């Protein structure tokens, strides 16, 4: 007997996937643009002096986070990518709290990423994913 709640679950998973992808893109842009001189409206954000290695590692983490956000928007390997994105968002919240989300509380972004990623890790991407094979064919 088919599950009557399957269309609702697919819509919820698609919404969570889209919101998490957008949140991760905002976090990546916030971590990239704020140190370059873009300031939040009405608030200056203190940015500490970064060494060249720290700045390049932060830029690489932001590029990876943006890639993860784009993959989530398209629904590619949702379980793995959602868990990776949540881990990266939490890591950036711990490593660079002064610039995450362009001046907002860094733990809110990390908590939002964890809340949005948890059902995606459990249930997958849903019916409207671009790649729906799950774990089959990984190797």
C-alpha positions in Angstrom: 0.0 0.0 0.0 1.5 3.3 -1.0 2.2 6.0 1.6 -0.5 8.8 1.4 1.9 11.3 3.0 4.6 10.8 0.3 3.8 14.0 -1.7 3.8 16.1 1.5 7.1 14.6 2.6 8.6 15.2 -0.8 7.5 18.8 -0.7 8.9 19.3 2.8 12.2 17.8 1.9 12.5 19.9 -1.2 11.8 23.0 0.8 14.4 22.1 3.5 16.9 21.3 0.8 16.3 24.7 -0.9 16.4 26.6 2.4 19.6 24.8 3.5 21.3 25.5 0.2 20.4 29.2 0.4 21.5 29.4 4.0 24.9 27.9 3.1 25.3 30.3 0.2 24.6 33.2 2.5 27.1 32.0 5.0 29.7 31.5 2.4 29.1 35.0 0.9 29.0 36.5 4.4 32.4 35.0 5.3 33.9 36.0 2.0 32.5 39.6 1.5 32.6 40.9 5.1 36.4 40.6 5.4 36.7 42.3 2.0 35.1 45.5 3.4 31.3 45.0 3.0 29.7 45.9 6.4 26.3 45.0 7.8 23.8 47.9 7.7 24.2 50.1 10.8 26.9 47.9 12.4 30.6 47.6 11.9 32.1 44.2 12.2 35.6 43.9 13.8 37.7 41.7 11.6 40.9 40.5 13.1 44.2 40.4 11.3 44.5 37.1 9.3 47.7 35.6 8.1 47.9 34.6 4.4 47.4 31.0 5.3 44.4 31.6 7.5 42.8 33.8 4.8 43.4 31.2 2.1 42.0 28.4 4.3 38.9 30.5 5.1 38.4 31.3 1.4 38.8 27.6 0.5 36.2 26.7 3.2 33.8 29.3 1.9 34.3 28.1 -1.7 33.5 24.5 -0.6 30.5 25.8 1.4 29.2 27.6 -1.7 29.7 24.5 -3.8 27.8 22.4 -1.2 25.0 25.0 -1.2 24.7 24.8 -5.0 24.7 21.0 -4.9 21.9 21.1 -2.4 19.9 23.5 -4.5 20.1 20.9 -7.4 19.6 17.9 -5.2 22.9 16.1 -5.9 23.8 13.5 -3.2 21.6 15.2 -0.6 22.4 13.1 2.4 26.1 13.4 2.2 26.1 17.0 1.0 23.7 18.1 3.7 25.8 16.6 6.5 29.0 18.1 5.0 27.3 21.5 4.7 26.1 21.4 8.3 29.6 20.4 9.5 31.2 23.2 7.5 28.7 25.8 8.8 29.3 24.7 12.4 33.1 24.8 11.8 33.0 28.3 10.3 30.8 29.4 13.3 33.5 28.2 15.7 36.5 29.4 13.6 35.2 32.8 12.4 32.3 34.0 14.6 33.0 37.7 13.8 32.1 37.5 10.1 29.5 34.7 9.8 26.2 35.7 8.2 27.4 39.3 7.8 27.2 40.2 11.4 24.4 38.1 12.7 24.8 35.7 15.6 27.1 32.9 14.3 25.4 30.2 16.4 22.0 31.0 14.7 23.4 30.1 11.3 25.0 26.9 12.6 21.9 25.9 14.5 19.8 26.6 11.4 22.0 24.5 9.3 21.9 21.6 11.7 18.1 21.8 12.0 17.6 21.9 8.2 20.2 19.2 7.6 18.9 16.6 10.0 15.7 15.5 8.1 17.7 15.6 4.8 20.3 13.2 6.3 17.6 10.9 7.6 15.2 10.9 4.6 17.3 12.0 1.6 16.5 14.6 -1.0 13.0 13.5 -1.9 11.3 13.0 -5.2 12.5 16.2 -6.8 16.2 15.6 -6.6 18.4 15.7 -9.6 20.2 12.5 -8.6 18.0 10.1 -6.7 20.0 6.8 -6.6 20.9 7.2 -3.0 23.9 5.0 -2.0 23.7 2.8 -5.1 26.4 3.3 -7.6 28.6 5.4 -5.4 31.8 3.4 -6.3 
